[in-house]
């Protein structure tokens, strides 16, 4: 498995470090993205490139179903928690 910089394998391998360092800094961005999406109750939301699932978690509620999709299995594993 190649771990070239920027590859899905590299993101998967570094998922725990990303969660501890980068993900918290991106929370304000995720909050704004979800706010601008004007989500409605009961919608199904597809979060493409979900990473550790920050925006997906913010989109939950009001009967919404959120599906997170990411090429890095390590990121998805964290998002599922």
Residue pairs with C-beta under 8 A, 6 or more apart in sequence:
1 9
2 9
3 9
3 10
3 13
4 10
8 71
8 72
8 73
9 72
11 18
11 71
11 72
11 74
11 75
12 72
12 73
12 74
12 75
13 74
14 74
15 52
15 72
15 74
15 75
15 77
15 78
16 74
16 78
18 51
18 52
18 75
19 52
19 78
23 51
23 52
23 54
26 54
27 54
30 54
30 55
30 58
31 58
33 55
34 55
34 58
34 59
37 45
37 59
39 45
39 59
39 62
39 64
40 62
41 62
41 63
41 64
42 62
42 63
42 64
43 64
43 65
44 64
44 65
44 66
44 67
45 56
45 59
45 64
45 65
45 66
45 67
46 67
46 69
47 53
47 55
47 56
47 59
47 66
47 67
47 68
47 69
48 69
49 69
49 70
50 56
50 68
50 69
50 70
50 75
50 76
50 79
51 70
51 72
51 75
51 79
52 75
52 78
52 79
53 68
53 75
53 78
53 79
53 80
56 66
56 68
56 79
57 66
59 66
60 66
68 76
68 79
70 76
70 79
